[in-house]
Amino acid sequence: MRMGKDCPRCLRWLAKLTVDLASHDPNLKKEMMRMAEEIISSYPPSSVPSDVSNEFLKMIYRVSRNPDPFRERKIEEMKRAKEIVAKFGELRDLKKLVEVAAIGNSLDFFLPVSSLERAVIEKIEFALDDRDELERRLEKANKVLYIADNAGEVFFDIPFLKFLSERAHVYYAVKEKPIQNDLSMIDLKGVEIPAEVIPSSPTVGVYLSLAKDSFKQAFNSADIIISKGMGNYETLSELDLGNRCFYILRAKCRPVAESLGVEKGSYVAAFV
């Protein structure tokens, strides 16, 4: 997916949020914002948004000497998510499991907490819905690669991972190193995952050239790839995956929504 007209503004907002979390030094923050603006302004409109964010995030982490600015926010998100998911009880229905996984994608800094709380109470509707097709394909699948998104989503993913692991060998890919509020290997300490955990590229989105061999092998051999969130969609939608990628996300911004042909705020569970 290529940048839309709203992307530069959103990227600047993300840079400001990250800078504020990375350092308390006003002079250093001012310098990092100057450097971030240079990076954002240097990219043409045809760029993939995550190409831009990855460059300035890397710069902020290096200059601030803070390798995980979102650490405290992730801890809070994970605590909140665990409490919410406990209210669902045991789930066995595929459609409901996908719904729960999608609700989890509301849990990040793009949307207020109240949005997630409403989604938990109300039954969500999918603007694009291929859950029946997913169920058919799972009957023949041997390997499934599940690409995680935000840290708090892990508890919304676990019930679905249990279901999938009863039917195929499942790889759960999380970031090799911390990047914004995405789930990383270090965040999984003390969390039991019912799948084989492997590291994905330490970037917003998926970059095969930066991933370890274990991820590349799982990516290439998977019968079905399940991708959570907008960042993964931005990068994976640029690849020819032979219609084997099932995206679960909430389109929280206009460019992603327009790329998918849905209204902003819509939920998607589809092979696109």
TIKOL-155074 format. One record per residue (C-alpha): residue in three letters; chain; x, y, z. Coordinates in nm, 3 decimals, always signed. Layout:
<node><r>ALA</r><c>A</c><east>X</east><north>Y</north><up>Z</up></node>
...
% end
This chain:
<node><r>MET</r><c>A</c><east>+0.000</east><north>+0.000</north><up>+0.000</up></node>
<node><r>ARG</r><c>A</c><east>+0.131</east><north>+0.343</north><up>-0.097</up></node>
<node><r>MET</r><c>A</c><east>+0.097</east><north>+0.666</north><up>+0.099</up></node>
<node><r>GLY</r><c>A</c><east>-0.224</east><north>+0.866</north><up>+0.093</up></node>
<node><r>LYS</r><c>A</c><east>-0.263</east><north>+1.237</north><up>+0.147</up></node>
<node><r>ASP</r><c>A</c><east>-0.318</east><north>+1.186</north><up>+0.522</up></node>
<node><r>CYS</r><c>A</c><east>+0.000</east><north>+0.983</north><up>+0.576</up></node>
<node><r>PRO</r><c>A</c><east>+0.256</east><north>+1.264</north><up>+0.625</up></node>
<node><r>ARG</r><c>A</c><east>+0.043</east><north>+1.419</north><up>+0.900</up></node>
<node><r>CYS</r><c>A</c><east>+0.001</east><north>+1.083</north><up>+1.072</up></node>
<node><r>LEU</r><c>A</c><east>+0.373</east><north>+1.007</north><up>+1.039</up></node>
<node><r>ARG</r><c>A</c><east>+0.460</east><north>+1.339</north><up>+1.202</up></node>
<node><r>TRP</r><c>A</c><east>+0.218</east><north>+1.257</north><up>+1.484</up></node>
<node><r>LEU</r><c>A</c><east>+0.383</east><north>+0.917</north><up>+1.535</up></node>
<node><r>ALA</r><c>A</c><east>+0.728</east><north>+1.078</north><up>+1.535</up></node>
<node><r>LYS</r><c>A</c><east>+0.617</east><north>+1.332</north><up>+1.799</up></node>
<node><r>LEU</r><c>A</c><east>+0.462</east><north>+1.059</north><up>+2.016</up></node>
<node><r>THR</r><c>A</c><east>+0.777</east><north>+0.846</north><up>+1.995</up></node>
<node><r>VAL</r><c>A</c><east>+1.008</east><north>+1.139</north><up>+2.067</up></node>
<node><r>ASP</r><c>A</c><east>+0.805</east><north>+1.233</north><up>+2.375</up></node>
<node><r>LEU</r><c>A</c><east>+0.824</east><north>+0.876</north><up>+2.506</up></node>
<node><r>ALA</r><c>A</c><east>+1.192</east><north>+0.833</north><up>+2.420</up></node>
<node><r>SER</r><c>A</c><east>+1.338</east><north>+1.130</north><up>+2.607</up></node>
<node><r>HIS</r><c>A</c><east>+1.267</east><north>+1.401</north><up>+2.865</up></node>
<node><r>ASP</r><c>A</c><east>+1.541</east><north>+1.632</north><up>+2.734</up></node>
<node><r>PRO</r><c>A</c><east>+1.370</east><north>+1.924</north><up>+2.552</up></node>
<node><r>ASN</r><c>A</c><east>+1.672</east><north>+2.007</north><up>+2.340</up></node>
<node><r>LEU</r><c>A</c><east>+1.721</east><north>+1.647</north><up>+2.235</up></node>
<node><r>LYS</r><c>A</c><east>+1.350</east><north>+1.615</north><up>+2.157</up></node>
<node><r>LYS</r><c>A</c><east>+1.365</east><north>+1.925</north><up>+1.939</up></node>
<node><r>GLU</r><c>A</c><east>+1.665</east><north>+1.788</north><up>+1.750</up></node>
<node><r>MET</r><c>A</c><east>+1.501</east><north>+1.449</north><up>+1.696</up></node>
<node><r>MET</r><c>A</c><east>+1.186</east><north>+1.613</north><up>+1.560</up></node>
<node><r>ARG</r><c>A</c><east>+1.399</east><north>+1.818</north><up>+1.322</up></node>
<node><r>MET</r><c>A</c><east>+1.568</east><north>+1.500</north><up>+1.197</up></node>
<node><r>ALA</r><c>A</c><east>+1.235</east><north>+1.318</north><up>+1.174</up></node>
<node><r>GLU</r><c>A</c><east>+1.089</east><north>+1.600</north><up>+0.964</up></node>
<node><r>GLU</r><c>A</c><east>+1.384</east><north>+1.577</north><up>+0.726</up></node>
<node><r>ILE</r><c>A</c><east>+1.324</east><north>+1.205</north><up>+0.687</up></node>
<node><r>ILE</r><c>A</c><east>+0.948</east><north>+1.239</north><up>+0.632</up></node>
<node><r>SER</r><c>A</c><east>+0.992</east><north>+1.523</north><up>+0.381</up></node>
<node><r>SER</r><c>A</c><east>+1.253</east><north>+1.330</north><up>+0.183</up></node>
<node><r>TYR</r><c>A</c><east>+1.016</east><north>+1.049</north><up>+0.081</up></node>
<node><r>PRO</r><c>A</c><east>+0.805</east><north>+1.078</north><up>-0.237</up></node>
<node><r>PRO</r><c>A</c><east>+0.424</east><north>+1.034</north><up>-0.220</up></node>
<node><r>SER</r><c>A</c><east>+0.458</east><north>+0.692</north><up>-0.385</up></node>
<node><r>SER</r><c>A</c><east>+0.638</east><north>+0.548</north><up>-0.081</up></node>
<node><r>VAL</r><c>A</c><east>+0.507</east><north>+0.277</north><up>+0.150</up></node>
<node><r>PRO</r><c>A</c><east>+0.424</east><north>+0.451</north><up>+0.482</up></node>
<node><r>SER</r><c>A</c><east>+0.616</east><north>+0.199</north><up>+0.693</up></node>
<node><r>ASP</r><c>A</c><east>+0.932</east><north>+0.266</north><up>+0.491</up></node>
<node><r>VAL</r><c>A</c><east>+0.922</east><north>+0.619</north><up>+0.628</up></node>
<node><r>SER</r><c>A</c><east>+0.828</east><north>+0.533</north><up>+0.987</up></node>
<node><r>ASN</r><c>A</c><east>+1.094</east><north>+0.265</north><up>+1.013</up></node>
<node><r>GLU</r><c>A</c><east>+1.363</east><north>+0.514</north><up>+0.918</up></node>
<node><r>PHE</r><c>A</c><east>+1.270</east><north>+0.781</north><up>+1.170</up></node>
<node><r>LEU</r><c>A</c><east>+1.193</east><north>+0.531</north><up>+1.446</up></node>
<node><r>LYS</r><c>A</c><east>+1.539</east><north>+0.382</north><up>+1.404</up></node>
<node><r>MET</r><c>A</c><east>+1.687</east><north>+0.732</north><up>+1.425</up></node>
<node><r>ILE</r><c>A</c><east>+1.491</east><north>+0.820</north><up>+1.741</up></node>
<node><r>TYR</r><c>A</c><east>+1.594</east><north>+0.500</north><up>+1.917</up></node>
<node><r>ARG</r><c>A</c><east>+1.958</east><north>+0.560</north><up>+1.827</up></node>
<node><r>VAL</r><c>A</c><east>+1.974</east><north>+0.929</north><up>+1.917</up></node>
<node><r>SER</r><c>A</c><east>+1.776</east><north>+0.895</north><up>+2.240</up></node>
<node><r>ARG</r><c>A</c><east>+1.962</east><north>+0.576</north><up>+2.336</up></node>
<node><r>ASN</r><c>A</c><east>+1.623</east><north>+0.434</north><up>+2.429</up></node>
<node><r>PRO</r><c>A</c><east>+1.566</east><north>+0.098</north><up>+2.253</up></node>
<node><r>ASP</r><c>A</c><east>+1.205</east><north>+0.057</north><up>+2.370</up></node>
<node><r>PRO</r><c>A</c><east>+1.023</east><north>+0.389</north><up>+2.426</up></node>
<node><r>PHE</r><c>A</c><east>+0.680</east><north>+0.220</north><up>+2.426</up></node>
<node><r>ARG</r><c>A</c><east>+0.772</east><north>-0.032</north><up>+2.696</up></node>
<node><r>GLU</r><c>A</c><east>+0.547</east><north>+0.108</north><up>+2.970</up></node>
<node><r>ARG</r><c>A</c><east>+0.256</east><north>+0.156</north><up>+2.731</up></node>
<node><r>LYS</r><c>A</c><east>+0.288</east><north>-0.203</north><up>+2.611</up></node>
<node><r>ILE</r><c>A</c><east>+0.283</east><north>-0.334</north><up>+2.968</up></node>
<node><r>GLU</r><c>A</c><east>-0.038</east><north>-0.140</north><up>+3.033</up></node>
<node><r>GLU</r><c>A</c><east>-0.196</east><north>-0.256</north><up>+2.705</up></node>
<node><r>MET</r><c>A</c><east>-0.115</east><north>-0.619</north><up>+2.780</up></node>
<node><r>LYS</r><c>A</c><east>-0.255</east><north>-0.595</north><up>+3.134</up></node>
<node><r>ARG</r><c>A</c><east>-0.577</east><north>-0.437</north><up>+3.007</up></node>
<node><r>ALA</r><c>A</c><east>-0.611</east><north>-0.689</north><up>+2.725</up></node>
<node><r>LYS</r><c>A</c><east>-0.565</east><north>-0.990</north><up>+2.953</up></node>
<node><r>GLU</r><c>A</c><east>-0.843</east><north>-0.867</north><up>+3.179</up></node>
<node><r>ILE</r><c>A</c><east>-1.081</east><north>-0.805</north><up>+2.888</up></node>
<node><r>VAL</r><c>A</c><east>-1.022</east><north>-1.140</north><up>+2.716</up></node>
<node><r>ALA</r><c>A</c><east>-1.082</east><north>-1.328</north><up>+3.042</up></node>
<node><r>LYS</r><c>A</c><east>-1.445</east><north>-1.211</north><up>+3.021</up></node>
<node><r>PHE</r><c>A</c><east>-1.503</east><north>-1.397</north><up>+2.693</up></node>
<node><r>GLY</r><c>A</c><east>-1.469</east><north>-1.745</north><up>+2.842</up></node>
<node><r>GLU</r><c>A</c><east>-1.375</east><north>-2.041</north><up>+2.622</up></node>
<node><r>LEU</r><c>A</c><east>-1.434</east><north>-1.989</north><up>+2.251</up></node>
<node><r>ARG</r><c>A</c><east>-1.455</east><north>-2.270</north><up>+1.993</up></node>
<node><r>ASP</r><c>A</c><east>-1.628</east><north>-2.111</north><up>+1.694</up></node>
<node><r>LEU</r><c>A</c><east>-1.397</east><north>-1.990</north><up>+1.415</up></node>
<node><r>LYS</r><c>A</c><east>-1.609</east><north>-1.688</north><up>+1.327</up></node>
<node><r>LYS</r><c>A</c><east>-1.617</east><north>-1.571</north><up>+1.687</up></node>
<node><r>LEU</r><c>A</c><east>-1.244</east><north>-1.631</north><up>+1.728</up></node>
<node><r>VAL</r><c>A</c><east>-1.167</east><north>-1.413</north><up>+1.425</up></node>
<node><r>GLU</r><c>A</c><east>-1.403</east><north>-1.150</north><up>+1.562</up></node>
<node><r>VAL</r><c>A</c><east>-1.219</east><north>-1.148</north><up>+1.895</up></node>
<node><r>ALA</r><c>A</c><east>-0.884</east><north>-1.125</north><up>+1.718</up></node>
<node><r>ALA</r><c>A</c><east>-1.016</east><north>-0.830</north><up>+1.518</up></node>
<node><r>ILE</r><c>A</c><east>-1.148</east><north>-0.654</north><up>+1.828</up></node>
<node><r>GLY</r><c>A</c><east>-0.797</east><north>-0.678</north><up>+1.970</up></node>
<node><r>ASN</r><c>A</c><east>-0.672</east><north>-0.469</north><up>+1.680</up></node>
<node><r>SER</r><c>A</c><east>-0.860</east><north>-0.172</north><up>+1.830</up></node>
<node><r>LEU</r><c>A</c><east>-0.618</east><north>-0.179</north><up>+2.124</up></node>
<node><r>ASP</r><c>A</c><east>-0.346</east><north>+0.072</north><up>+2.039</up></node>
<node><r>PHE</r><c>A</c><east>-0.263</east><north>+0.441</north><up>+2.039</up></node>
<node><r>PHE</r><c>A</c><east>-0.459</east><north>+0.509</north><up>+1.719</up></node>
<node><r>LEU</r><c>A</c><east>-0.793</east><north>+0.469</north><up>+1.898</up></node>
<node><r>PRO</r><c>A</c><east>-0.921</east><north>+0.557</north><up>+2.247</up></node>
<node><r>VAL</r><c>A</c><east>-0.980</east><north>+0.287</north><up>+2.508</up></node>
<node><r>SER</r><c>A</c><east>-1.354</east><north>+0.355</north><up>+2.489</up></node>
<node><r>SER</r><c>A</c><east>-1.351</east><north>+0.229</north><up>+2.129</up></node>
<node><r>LEU</r><c>A</c><east>-1.225</east><north>-0.110</north><up>+2.241</up></node>
<node><r>GLU</r><c>A</c><east>-1.471</east><north>-0.126</north><up>+2.529</up></node>
<node><r>ARG</r><c>A</c><east>-1.762</east><north>-0.059</north><up>+2.290</up></node>
<node><r>ALA</r><c>A</c><east>-1.637</east><north>-0.323</north><up>+2.047</up></node>
<node><r>VAL</r><c>A</c><east>-1.624</east><north>-0.584</north><up>+2.324</up></node>
<node><r>ILE</r><c>A</c><east>-1.983</east><north>-0.512</north><up>+2.424</up></node>
<node><r>GLU</r><c>A</c><east>-2.128</east><north>-0.476</north><up>+2.075</up></node>
<node><r>LYS</r><c>A</c><east>-2.121</east><north>-0.732</north><up>+1.796</up></node>
<node><r>ILE</r><c>A</c><east>-1.888</east><north>-0.603</north><up>+1.528</up></node>
<node><r>GLU</r><c>A</c><east>-1.960</east><north>-0.620</north><up>+1.156</up></node>
<node><r>PHE</r><c>A</c><east>-1.696</east><north>-0.694</north><up>+0.893</up></node>
<node><r>ALA</r><c>A</c><east>-1.693</east><north>-0.476</north><up>+0.583</up></node>
<node><r>LEU</r><c>A</c><east>-1.495</east><north>-0.753</north><up>+0.412</up></node>
<node><r>ASP</r><c>A</c><east>-1.563</east><north>-1.102</north><up>+0.543</up></node>
<node><r>ASP</r><c>A</c><east>-1.396</east><north>-1.421</north><up>+0.413</up></node>
<node><r>ARG</r><c>A</c><east>-1.429</east><north>-1.625</north><up>+0.732</up></node>
<node><r>ASP</r><c>A</c><east>-1.617</east><north>-1.902</north><up>+0.553</up></node>
<node><r>GLU</r><c>A</c><east>-1.338</east><north>-1.925</north><up>+0.298</up></node>
<node><r>LEU</r><c>A</c><east>-1.078</east><north>-1.934</north><up>+0.575</up></node>
<node><r>GLU</r><c>A</c><east>-1.262</east><north>-2.222</north><up>+0.739</up></node>
<node><r>ARG</r><c>A</c><east>-1.265</east><north>-2.416</north><up>+0.410</up></node>
<node><r>ARG</r><c>A</c><east>-0.894</east><north>-2.361</north><up>+0.353</up></node>
<node><r>LEU</r><c>A</c><east>-0.803</east><north>-2.466</north><up>+0.706</up></node>
<node><r>GLU</r><c>A</c><east>-0.944</east><north>-2.812</north><up>+0.634</up></node>
<node><r>LYS</r><c>A</c><east>-0.651</east><north>-2.872</north><up>+0.398</up></node>
<node><r>ALA</r><c>A</c><east>-0.381</east><north>-2.656</north><up>+0.555</up></node>
<node><r>ASN</r><c>A</c><east>-0.068</east><north>-2.810</north><up>+0.705</up></node>
<node><r>LYS</r><c>A</c><east>+0.115</east><north>-2.492</north><up>+0.803</up></node>
<node><r>VAL</r><c>A</c><east>-0.019</east><north>-2.154</north><up>+0.914</up></node>
<node><r>LEU</r><c>A</c><east>+0.190</east><north>-1.843</north><up>+0.974</up></node>
<node><r>TYR</r><c>A</c><east>+0.022</east><north>-1.596</north><up>+1.209</up></node>
<node><r>ILE</r><c>A</c><east>+0.191</east><north>-1.252</north><up>+1.206</up></node>
<node><r>ALA</r><c>A</c><east>+0.126</east><north>-1.060</north><up>+1.527</up></node>
<node><r>ASP</r><c>A</c><east>+0.069</east><north>-0.688</north><up>+1.560</up></node>
<node><r>ASN</r><c>A</c><east>+0.039</east><north>-0.479</north><up>+1.878</up></node>
<node><r>ALA</r><c>A</c><east>+0.155</east><north>-0.610</north><up>+2.215</up></node>
<node><r>GLY</r><c>A</c><east>-0.186</east><north>-0.613</north><up>+2.382</up></node>
<node><r>GLU</r><c>A</c><east>-0.334</east><north>-0.815</north><up>+2.098</up></node>
<node><r>VAL</r><c>A</c><east>-0.151</east><north>-1.127</north><up>+2.206</up></node>
<node><r>PHE</r><c>A</c><east>-0.427</east><north>-1.219</north><up>+2.450</up></node>
<node><r>PHE</r><c>A</c><east>-0.690</east><north>-1.172</north><up>+2.179</up></node>
<node><r>ASP</r><c>A</c><east>-0.479</east><north>-1.393</north><up>+1.951</up></node>
<node><r>ILE</r><c>A</c><east>-0.423</east><north>-1.682</north><up>+2.194</up></node>
<node><r>PRO</r><c>A</c><east>-0.775</east><north>-1.835</north><up>+2.170</up></node>
<node><r>PHE</r><c>A</c><east>-0.749</east><north>-1.830</north><up>+1.790</up></node>
<node><r>LEU</r><c>A</c><east>-0.397</east><north>-1.976</north><up>+1.802</up></node>
<node><r>LYS</r><c>A</c><east>-0.526</east><north>-2.266</north><up>+2.014</up></node>
<node><r>PHE</r><c>A</c><east>-0.797</east><north>-2.336</north><up>+1.758</up></node>
<node><r>LEU</r><c>A</c><east>-0.553</east><north>-2.321</north><up>+1.468</up></node>
<node><r>SER</r><c>A</c><east>-0.293</east><north>-2.539</north><up>+1.642</up></node>
<node><r>GLU</r><c>A</c><east>-0.546</east><north>-2.821</north><up>+1.667</up></node>
<node><r>ARG</r><c>A</c><east>-0.565</east><north>-2.824</north><up>+1.287</up></node>
<node><r>ALA</r><c>A</c><east>-0.218</east><north>-2.733</north><up>+1.157</up></node>
<node><r>HIS</r><c>A</c><east>+0.136</east><north>-2.647</north><up>+1.258</up></node>
<node><r>VAL</r><c>A</c><east>+0.120</east><north>-2.281</north><up>+1.355</up></node>
<node><r>TYR</r><c>A</c><east>+0.403</east><north>-2.029</north><up>+1.360</up></node>
<node><r>TYR</r><c>A</c><east>+0.342</east><north>-1.714</north><up>+1.564</up></node>
<node><r>ALA</r><c>A</c><east>+0.569</east><north>-1.438</north><up>+1.436</up></node>
<node><r>VAL</r><c>A</c><east>+0.652</east><north>-1.147</north><up>+1.667</up></node>
<node><r>LYS</r><c>A</c><east>+0.910</east><north>-0.872</north><up>+1.631</up></node>
<node><r>GLU</r><c>A</c><east>+1.268</east><north>-0.976</north><up>+1.685</up></node>
<node><r>LYS</r><c>A</c><east>+1.333</east><north>-0.647</north><up>+1.868</up></node>
<node><r>PRO</r><c>A</c><east>+1.107</east><north>-0.374</north><up>+2.007</up></node>
<node><r>ILE</r><c>A</c><east>+0.952</east><north>-0.141</north><up>+1.750</up></node>
<node><r>GLN</r><c>A</c><east>+0.680</east><north>+0.111</north><up>+1.848</up></node>
<node><r>ASN</r><c>A</c><east>+0.409</east><north>-0.077</north><up>+2.045</up></node>
<node><r>ASP</r><c>A</c><east>+0.428</east><north>-0.398</north><up>+1.841</up></node>
<node><r>LEU</r><c>A</c><east>+0.462</east><north>-0.734</north><up>+2.017</up></node>
<node><r>SER</r><c>A</c><east>+0.828</east><north>-0.834</north><up>+2.041</up></node>
<node><r>MET</r><c>A</c><east>+1.007</east><north>-1.141</north><up>+2.171</up></node>
<node><r>ILE</r><c>A</c><east>+1.093</east><north>-0.969</north><up>+2.499</up></node>
<node><r>ASP</r><c>A</c><east>+0.726</east><north>-0.886</north><up>+2.564</up></node>
<node><r>LEU</r><c>A</c><east>+0.633</east><north>-1.256</north><up>+2.569</up></node>
<node><r>LYS</r><c>A</c><east>+0.813</east><north>-1.331</north><up>+2.895</up></node>
<node><r>GLY</r><c>A</c><east>+0.567</east><north>-1.521</north><up>+3.113</up></node>
<node><r>VAL</r><c>A</c><east>+0.307</east><north>-1.555</north><up>+2.835</up></node>
<node><r>GLU</r><c>A</c><east>+0.228</east><north>-1.908</north><up>+2.715</up></node>
<node><r>ILE</r><c>A</c><east>+0.176</east><north>-1.922</north><up>+2.340</up></node>
<node><r>PRO</r><c>A</c><east>+0.008</east><north>-2.233</north><up>+2.189</up></node>
<node><r>ALA</r><c>A</c><east>+0.219</east><north>-2.218</north><up>+1.873</up></node>
<node><r>GLU</r><c>A</c><east>+0.581</east><north>-2.210</north><up>+1.760</up></node>
<node><r>VAL</r><c>A</c><east>+0.707</east><north>-1.858</north><up>+1.825</up></node>
<node><r>ILE</r><c>A</c><east>+0.947</east><north>-1.718</north><up>+1.566</up></node>
<node><r>PRO</r><c>A</c><east>+1.100</east><north>-1.370</north><up>+1.522</up></node>
<node><r>SER</r><c>A</c><east>+0.983</east><north>-1.146</north><up>+1.239</up></node>
<node><r>SER</r><c>A</c><east>+1.176</east><north>-0.848</north><up>+1.106</up></node>
<node><r>PRO</r><c>A</c><east>+1.244</east><north>-0.578</north><up>+1.371</up></node>
<node><r>THR</r><c>A</c><east>+1.037</east><north>-0.327</north><up>+1.175</up></node>
<node><r>VAL</r><c>A</c><east>+0.693</east><north>-0.180</north><up>+1.142</up></node>
<node><r>GLY</r><c>A</c><east>+0.543</east><north>-0.418</north><up>+0.885</up></node>
<node><r>VAL</r><c>A</c><east>+0.712</east><north>-0.721</north><up>+0.731</up></node>
<node><r>TYR</r><c>A</c><east>+1.043</east><north>-0.694</north><up>+0.544</up></node>
<node><r>LEU</r><c>A</c><east>+1.165</east><north>-1.032</north><up>+0.426</up></node>
<node><r>SER</r><c>A</c><east>+1.512</east><north>-0.897</north><up>+0.351</up></node>
<node><r>LEU</r><c>A</c><east>+1.556</east><north>-0.813</north><up>+0.720</up></node>
<node><r>ALA</r><c>A</c><east>+1.399</east><north>-1.127</north><up>+0.865</up></node>
<node><r>LYS</r><c>A</c><east>+1.578</east><north>-1.433</north><up>+0.998</up></node>
<node><r>ASP</r><c>A</c><east>+1.576</east><north>-1.760</north><up>+0.804</up></node>
<node><r>SER</r><c>A</c><east>+1.320</east><north>-1.916</north><up>+1.039</up></node>
<node><r>PHE</r><c>A</c><east>+1.067</east><north>-1.651</north><up>+0.939</up></node>
<node><r>LYS</r><c>A</c><east>+1.149</east><north>-1.672</north><up>+0.570</up></node>
<node><r>GLN</r><c>A</c><east>+1.103</east><north>-2.049</north><up>+0.576</up></node>
<node><r>ALA</r><c>A</c><east>+0.770</east><north>-2.025</north><up>+0.757</up></node>
<node><r>PHE</r><c>A</c><east>+0.658</east><north>-1.745</north><up>+0.526</up></node>
<node><r>ASN</r><c>A</c><east>+0.741</east><north>-1.937</north><up>+0.209</up></node>
<node><r>SER</r><c>A</c><east>+0.602</east><north>-2.273</north><up>+0.325</up></node>
<node><r>ALA</r><c>A</c><east>+0.279</east><north>-2.159</north><up>+0.493</up></node>
<node><r>ASP</r><c>A</c><east>-0.044</east><north>-2.264</north><up>+0.326</up></node>
<node><r>ILE</r><c>A</c><east>-0.217</east><north>-1.971</north><up>+0.494</up></node>
<node><r>ILE</r><c>A</c><east>-0.069</east><north>-1.647</north><up>+0.626</up></node>
<node><r>ILE</r><c>A</c><east>-0.279</east><north>-1.464</north><up>+0.883</up></node>
<node><r>SER</r><c>A</c><east>-0.173</east><north>-1.102</north><up>+0.912</up></node>
<node><r>LYS</r><c>A</c><east>-0.285</east><north>-0.872</north><up>+1.193</up></node>
<node><r>GLY</r><c>A</c><east>-0.298</east><north>-0.495</north><up>+1.173</up></node>
<node><r>MET</r><c>A</c><east>-0.236</east><north>-0.206</north><up>+0.936</up></node>
<node><r>GLY</r><c>A</c><east>+0.145</east><north>-0.200</north><up>+0.942</up></node>
<node><r>ASN</r><c>A</c><east>+0.166</east><north>-0.558</north><up>+0.821</up></node>
<node><r>TYR</r><c>A</c><east>-0.100</east><north>-0.486</north><up>+0.558</up></node>
<node><r>GLU</r><c>A</c><east>+0.094</east><north>-0.186</north><up>+0.428</up></node>
<node><r>THR</r><c>A</c><east>+0.396</east><north>-0.401</north><up>+0.345</up></node>
<node><r>LEU</r><c>A</c><east>+0.242</east><north>-0.740</north><up>+0.262</up></node>
<node><r>SER</r><c>A</c><east>-0.007</east><north>-0.586</north><up>+0.020</up></node>
<node><r>GLU</r><c>A</c><east>+0.293</east><north>-0.488</north><up>-0.192</up></node>
<node><r>LEU</r><c>A</c><east>+0.386</east><north>-0.855</north><up>-0.242</up></node>
<node><r>ASP</r><c>A</c><east>+0.238</east><north>-1.123</north><up>-0.466</up></node>
<node><r>LEU</r><c>A</c><east>+0.128</east><north>-1.381</north><up>-0.210</up></node>
<node><r>GLY</r><c>A</c><east>-0.095</east><north>-1.588</north><up>-0.434</up></node>
<node><r>ASN</r><c>A</c><east>-0.410</east><north>-1.498</north><up>-0.238</up></node>
<node><r>ARG</r><c>A</c><east>-0.293</east><north>-1.693</north><up>+0.068</up></node>
<node><r>CYS</r><c>A</c><east>-0.284</east><north>-1.399</north><up>+0.310</up></node>
<node><r>PHE</r><c>A</c><east>-0.585</east><north>-1.349</north><up>+0.535</up></node>
<node><r>TYR</r><c>A</c><east>-0.586</east><north>-0.996</north><up>+0.679</up></node>
<node><r>ILE</r><c>A</c><east>-0.747</east><north>-0.923</north><up>+1.015</up></node>
<node><r>LEU</r><c>A</c><east>-0.752</east><north>-0.554</north><up>+1.097</up></node>
<node><r>ARG</r><c>A</c><east>-0.948</east><north>-0.242</north><up>+1.171</up></node>
<node><r>ALA</r><c>A</c><east>-0.895</east><north>+0.030</north><up>+0.911</up></node>
<node><r>LYS</r><c>A</c><east>-0.813</east><north>+0.309</north><up>+1.154</up></node>
<node><r>CYS</r><c>A</c><east>-0.696</east><north>+0.560</north><up>+0.894</up></node>
<node><r>ARG</r><c>A</c><east>-0.833</east><north>+0.686</north><up>+0.563</up></node>
<node><r>PRO</r><c>A</c><east>-0.545</east><north>+0.563</north><up>+0.336</up></node>
<node><r>VAL</r><c>A</c><east>-0.574</east><north>+0.202</north><up>+0.459</up></node>
<node><r>ALA</r><c>A</c><east>-0.953</east><north>+0.217</north><up>+0.435</up></node>
<node><r>GLU</r><c>A</c><east>-0.939</east><north>+0.353</north><up>+0.080</up></node>
<node><r>SER</r><c>A</c><east>-0.683</east><north>+0.090</north><up>-0.020</up></node>
<node><r>LEU</r><c>A</c><east>-0.924</east><north>-0.180</north><up>+0.099</up></node>
<node><r>GLY</r><c>A</c><east>-1.232</east><north>-0.009</north><up>-0.041</up></node>
<node><r>VAL</r><c>A</c><east>-1.403</east><north>+0.025</north><up>+0.299</up></node>
<node><r>GLU</r><c>A</c><east>-1.507</east><north>+0.308</north><up>+0.531</up></node>
<node><r>LYS</r><c>A</c><east>-1.262</east><north>+0.435</north><up>+0.791</up></node>
<node><r>GLY</r><c>A</c><east>-1.309</east><north>+0.242</north><up>+1.116</up></node>
<node><r>SER</r><c>A</c><east>-1.431</east><north>-0.072</north><up>+0.938</up></node>
<node><r>TYR</r><c>A</c><east>-1.325</east><north>-0.422</north><up>+1.039</up></node>
<node><r>VAL</r><c>A</c><east>-1.176</east><north>-0.653</north><up>+0.778</up></node>
<node><r>ALA</r><c>A</c><east>-1.126</east><north>-1.031</north><up>+0.782</up></node>
<node><r>ALA</r><c>A</c><east>-1.045</east><north>-1.120</north><up>+0.427</up></node>
<node><r>PHE</r><c>A</c><east>-0.817</east><north>-1.257</north><up>+0.158</up></node>
<node><r>VAL</r><c>A</c><east>-0.741</east><north>-0.941</north><up>-0.040</up></node>
% end
